[in-house]
Amino acid sequence: MDEFYLGMAVMLLLTLVGGLWRVMRGPTPADRMLAAQLFGTTAVACVLLLSQVFERVALLDVALVFALLAAVTSVAFVRRVLNDEEAGHGDN
């Protein structure tokens, strides 16, 4: 079963290649932010899988911290976009 978990972790890491491409080439800041969210979600999933493989309960705490950071990042991005639109600096 450990091989399955490791294989899934590798597959998740491969999805980050697409996300990295989107961060670098994204046409809008929102696309780039969604790709950054992909990094956060994938990091949480990989850490959870590795926690099972290596039987380390402490990695569950690391995954929780990654999830919280991803949520805070999204909130900060939305607040920034709203403030820019209110100030008249929107892209549209």
Secondary structure, 3 states (H helix, E strand, C coil): CHHHHHHHHHHHHHHHHHHHHHHHHCCCHHHHHHHHHHHHHHHHHHHHHHHHHHCCCHHHHHHHHHHHHHHHHHHHHHHHHHHHHHCCCCCC
